[in-house]
Amino acid sequence: MQQAYKYNTRVGESGRLELTVPVPPGTAVEVVVLAPAEDNCADLVQAAQTSLGFWDNPQDDADWNNA
């Protein structure tokens, strides 16, 4: 069974990463580097959050409460 460890760190000088891990010295490990993905939905989230006032009106509330 494999044990996974997750670390959040920054790439240092010359593209180097330095981590202290709870694995005995000399143990073979596999390293997977996941670069942050582009957030293509940020503008949609912003639009959804800024337009919530549309739903907060007495006429709409009355219609839904009496449906």
N, C-alpha and C positions, 0 to 999 in steps of 0.2 A: 504494500500500500504506500502511496506517495503522500507526503505532507506538503501542503502549499503554504507559503508565507507571502504576505503582501506588504510592500514598503512604498511609501510615497516619498520621493526624494527629487533632487534636482541634478541635472547633468553638470558636472564641474568642468574645470579647465581641460582642454584637449578631448572633450567627450567622455571623460572618466566618471564612473560611478563607484562610490565606496560605501559598503554596507557591512555591518557586523551581524552575522547570522548565527542562529543556535544550531549549527551543524558542526560535527567534528572536523578538524583540519584534515585535508587530503580527500574529503568526500567529493565524488563527482556530482555536480549539480547541473541542472538545465536552467538557463536564464532566458526569460521572455520579456522583451521591452515593448510596452504599449505606449505609443506617443498619444497625447490628447487629440481627440477627434475635433473637427470643426463643428461648431454649434450652429447648424443651419436653421434651427427653429427658434433662435433667440428673438428674432423680430416678430414671429407669430405669438410667442409667449407674451412679449411686451404689449402687442396689440390686444390680446385677450384680456390682459390685466387692466389696461387703461380704459377699456370700453365696458366695464362692469356696471357703470352708472346707468346705462341704458335699461338694465333689468330692474333697477330700483326706482320704480315710479308707482304712484297710487292706482293709476288706471290698469296697469298690467297686473298688479296685485289683486285688484277687485275681480278682474276677468278670471284669473287662475283660482282664486278662492271660491268663486261661484260656479266653477266648471263642473 
